[in-house]
Amino acid sequence: MTLSATVMANPAKVETPAVFLQFGTPGYRKAARATFFGGFATFAMLYCLQPLMPELANEFALSPAQASGAMSMATGGLALFLVPASLLADRSSRKFAMVTALALSGLLTILAAFAGSFSMLLGVRALFGIALAGLPAVAMAYLSEEIAPESLGRAMGLYIAGNASGGMSGRLIAPLLADLGSWRMATAALGVMGVAAAIAVARTLPASRHFKPQRSSLADMGRHAMRHLRDPGLPWLFVCAFLLMGAFVSYYNYLGFRLSAPPFSLPLSVQGLVFLPYIFGMFASAWAGRLADRFGRREVLWCMVCVMTCGLLVSLSGNGLILACGAILVTFGFFASHSIASSWVGRRARDHRALASALYLAAYYMGSSILGWTTGLVWHLGAWASVVAILTVVLSLCLAVALYLRHLTPIQ
């Protein structure tokens, strides 16, 4: 009897196999669109307060280092809860975890707009980072499970593009709205956008077909993590993530204070334009990947760290155009380096790659939190020049790590 005849005779006994989402199908378009907007909203909310730090410093009478707490608390909460969030997400619905993370993050961003004190703002931002950890911990896993292998590259690229464009847009939109109203109005508007994104994901994202809940224990996770940490290369890639992201976020954290002071004295809406180099960063990720495929990651990573360092030193200039060129080099070098280092993690991890990626991202955001705050402590010593000096030391350490990795025995 043919399959069609069997179905007609007794359809209840025939199970349709779960299929992967292929490029061009309605299901693929829905999944790609939902994860793009989820990533966009995630990083727009995460980074919206970065260009508003001078405004926070003025309202709450803060030093630059204190004002950076609005970013550090959020990225610190995200870093600390990425791995636990991935463990919890393995026990429940992928879609539910993503929608819940987005909705809570949006509501907490709205709440941040009504903070009566800076300490309250810090507390809300810490909770925001914890809530947000559920999305990046799950989105990439969802795509890997549901998208057909031959279509995964496109979908993952679109998701990462959503992350980058969301980070850039949040940094551009927030100062523009702040100039029109206040930092509170800007923050609330981005929180509303986050809630709207949660509703869109809930309505659009196809339900998981291949997800199987797992009951991994903390002890199991600890054993797998220790195996990664005993690898001769992975811990150094985690260190690289810490240093790269710490330097990059610190650069943009305090660039706003530089542009607010003479000889620039720019309004917030104009300062936001300094984040346009993110466009070059999005190009750098793909370009560096192709370059690494041709020459090897070990030969490209250290070169891109050097590009980032050159941009940092160029940014000492008091000329606006030269400073803009420095920002482009810093952004290009960072995205290229991050693209190479993160893909190298997946290459070196023999198993439990999701955990290896979570550890990399945890180090990445911990660098943002710790170095993003501590760099500001030197501001009073020499303002922008002292920030550039300390970040040059950070990138020099990163270069040393990259040169060590250059001589690492490849995984066969």
N, C-alpha and C positions, 0 to 999 in steps of 0.2 A: 504494500500500500504506500502511496506517495505521501509526502509530508502534508500537502494541501488536503488530501483526502482524510488524513488522520485528524487534522484540525477541524474539518467539517464534521467528522463523525463524533469527536469528543474533544472539544477545544479546551476543556478544563484540565486535561491531562498533559497538555503541551505547554512548556514554559519557554517564553521568548528569551534568548540569551541576552545578557546585558552587553550593550555595544558601547564602544568608545565614541566620543564626539569628534567627528571629522571636520576639517576646515571646509567652510562653505555651507554647512548644514545649519538649520535654525537653532538647534541646541548649542552648537559651537558658538554661534554669534551671541547668543544669550549669555553663555558662560564667560566668554571673553569680555563682553560689554560690562557685565556685572562685576567681574574682578578688576577691570580697569577703573571703574568708578569707585569701587571699594578702596583700591590702592590710592587713587587720587585724593579722596576725602581723608584717608588716614594720614597722609603726609602733609596735606594742607593744614589740618588741625594741629599736627605735631609741631610744625615749624612756624605757625602764624605769629607767634610772639617773639620770634628771633629779631625781626626788624623793628619791633616795638620796644625793645629793651631801653633805648634812651628815654622813651616816653614813660615807661615804668619807673626808671630812675628818677625822673623829675617829679612824678606824682607822689612816690613813696619815699623820697629823699634817700636814694640808695647809691652805693658805689657801683661801678660797672660789674665787679665780681658778684656783688649781691644781686643785681638785676639779672645776671645770667642764671640764677637759681630757677627762674621760670622755665628755662630750657632744661637745665640739668635734672630737676626733679622729674620731669616727664620722661626724658630719655633714661634716667636711672631706674624708674619704675618699669619701663619697657624692658631694659636689659635684665633686670633681676627676675622678671616673670616670663621671659620668652620660653625658657626650657620647661618650667612647670605648666605653662599654658599649652605647650605642644603635647605634654603628657596627658593633661585633662582632655584636650581635644581628641585624642586617640580613643577616648571612651564614649564620646557622644557624637551627634550629628555635626558634620563639617559646616553645613549651611547654617544651622542654629548658632554655632560658635561664632561664625563670621558676622552674622546679623546682630547678635547680642553685643559683640565687641564694638561694632560701629555705632549702635544705638546708645550704649552707655557712654562711649567716648564723646558723641555729639552732645548728649545731655550734660556731661561734666564740663565740656567747653563752654556751653551756655552758662552754666553755674559760675565758671571762672570769671565771666564778664561782670558778675555782681559781687565779686569779692570785696569785702569792706576793709581788708588789710592785706599786706603783702604775705604775711604768714598764712592767711587763709588761702590766698592764691597758690602758694607753694603746696599746701595740702591737697587742694583740688587737682593741681597738675600732677602730683604723685599718683593719685587715684586714677587720673586719666591715663597715665603711662601703663599702669597695671591692667586697666580695662582694655587698652589698645593692643596689648601683647597677643590677644587672641586672634587678631586678623593676620598679621604676617606669619604667625606660627602655623596657620591653617591654609591660607590661600594657595601657597605654592604646592602644598601637599594635595589639595583638592584638584588643581590643574594636572599634576603628575598622575593622579589616579583616574581622572575622568576624560582627559583629552587623548586622542589617538597619538601614538609615538611620533608619527610623521607630521603631525600638526602641532605638537607640543611647543616647538621652538617659537612659532608665531604667537601662540597664546601667552607663553611666558614672557616673550619680548614685549607684548602689549601690556601685560601686568606691570613689568618693570618700568615701562614708559609712563604708565599711570602714576607710579610712585614718584618718579623724577618730575613729571609735569605738575603733580600735586604739590610737591615740595616747593617748586618754583612759583606756582600760582599763589599758594598761601602766602609766600613772602612778598609777592607783588600786590595782591589784593588787600592784605591787612593794612599796610601803610597808607594806601590810597583811601580806604574807608576811614582810617584814623584821622587823616587830614580833613575829610568831609565831616566827621563827627567826633569820635574819640576812640581810644584803643578798646574800650568796652563794647562799643557798637560793632567794631571790626571783629572782635572775638566772638560775640554772640552770633553774628552773621555766619561765620564759619562753622559754629556749632550747629546752627539750623541746617546748613549744608550737609553736615555729617549725619544728622537724623534723616534727612531726605535720602541720602545715599543708602542708609540702612533699609529704608522702605523699598528703594529701588532694587537692592540686592535680594530682599525677601520675595519680591514679586517676580524677579527675572531669573535668578540663578537656578539652573536645573538641580533637582535633588540628586544626591550621590547615588551611583549605581554600583560602584566597586569598593566603597568604603566598608571595612570590617572592623568593628570596635575591638580594641586591644586592651588588656588589663595589665600593662607593664607596671611594675612596682618601682618605687624610688630606689630600692636596692639594685634592681636590674639596670636602671638608668645610670646609677653611679658606677657600676662595673663597666658598662659600655663607654661611659665618659672617660674613665681611667685608661681604658685601652686607647682611646684617641690621644690622650695626654702623654702616653708613653711612645707615641710615634715620633720619630726624629724631626718631622717637618710640621705637623699640624699645630703644636703649641706655638711655634714661631709665626705661623700664619695668623693665629689668634692675636699674638702680640702686634703683628703688622696691622691688623684691623683696628686694634685699640689706638695705635699711634696715628694711623691715617685719618680715622674719623675724628679723633681728638683734635688734631691739627686743623682739619677742615672746618669743623664747627666753631672752634676757637677763632679762626680767621674771620668768619662771617659774624660771629657774636660781637666782636669788638670793632669791626669795620664800620658799623653804624655810628659808634662813638667818634671814630676818626672823621667820618663825613659830616657829623653834626658840628664839629669844631672848625675854627679857621684853619687853613684858608678856604675850605669848602663851604661850611655852614649851610648845608642843603636841607630843604624840607623833607619830611618823611616820605611823601609820595615820590620824590625824585630819588631819594636813597634806595627805594625799592627796586629801581632799575638796575642796581648793582648785581641783582640776582639773575639778570638775563644771561650771563655766561653759562647758566645751567643748560642752555640750548647746546653749547659746545660740549658740555659734559655728557649729554645724552648721545651725541655723535661719538664721543671718545670711547664709550663703553663698547660699542659695536666694532669700532676701528681697532681698538686694542685687542679685542678677541681674535680678529682676523690676523693681526700681527703676531699674536702669541701662537696661533695655529701654525704660522709659517716659520717663526724663529725659535719658538719655545717660550714658556712662561718665565723661566729662569733668566732669559736674556732680555726680556722686555720690562719686567717689574721694576728693576732697579733704575732703568732709564726713565720710567714714568715718575718715580719718586724724585729723581733729579729735576724733571720738568716742573713738578710742584714746588720744589725748593727754589728754583729760579724765579718762578712767579711770586713767591713770597718776598724775595729780596727786591724784586722790581717794585713791589707795592710800597716800598719806603718812599718813593717819589712823591713830591708835592704837586706834580702835574696830573691833572685829572685823566687825561688820555693815557698816560703811562701807567697810572694806577689801574685803569680799566684793563689794560693789557696784562698787568700782573694778575688781576682777578681771573681773567680768562685762562691763563697758564695754570694757576692754582686749581681751578675747577676742572680743567681738562686733565691735568695730571692726577688729580684725586680719583675721578670717575674711571679713568683708564687703570689705575693701580688697583682700585677696589674690584673692578671687573675681573682682573687677572687673579688676584688673591682669592676671591670667593670661588671662582671656578677651579682653582688649584685645590681648594679644600675638598670639593667633590671628587677630584681625581685621586687624592691621596687616601681618603677614607675608604677602607676596604669593605666595610659594612656599616650599618646604622648611619647612613649618610645624612638623614634628617637631623639626627642629634648633633652630628658634626657641624652642620650648617647652623643649627640653633646656638651652639657654643661660639661659632664665629660671629654671629649676629649679636650675641650677648656681649662679647668683648668689644665689638664695634660700637654699640650704644653705650657701653660703660666708658669707653674712651671719650665719647661725646659728653657724658655727664661729668666725669672727673676732670679731664683736661679742660673742658669747656668752662668749668668754674675756676680751677686753680690758675689758669692763664691770666684771668682778670686780676689776680692778687698782685701782679707785677705792674699793673697799669700806672699806679701812682709813682713808680720809679722813673718812667720815661714815656708814658702814654703809649702811642702806637709803636714807637721804636722798641720799647721793652717787650711788647707782645710779639713782634717779629723776631726778636732775639731768642725768646724762649721757644717759639715754634720752630726756629731753625735748628735748635738742639733736638727737639722732638723728631723732626724729619731726618736729621743726621742719624739718630738711633734707628729709625725706620730703614734708612739706606743700608746701615750695617746689617740689619736683619735680612734685607733683600739680597745683599751680597753673600751672606751665609747660605741662604736658600739656593743661590746659584750653583753651589757645589754639592747640593744634596743628591744622594743617589735616587734616581727616578723609580717610581713604582712600575713594576713590570706587568 
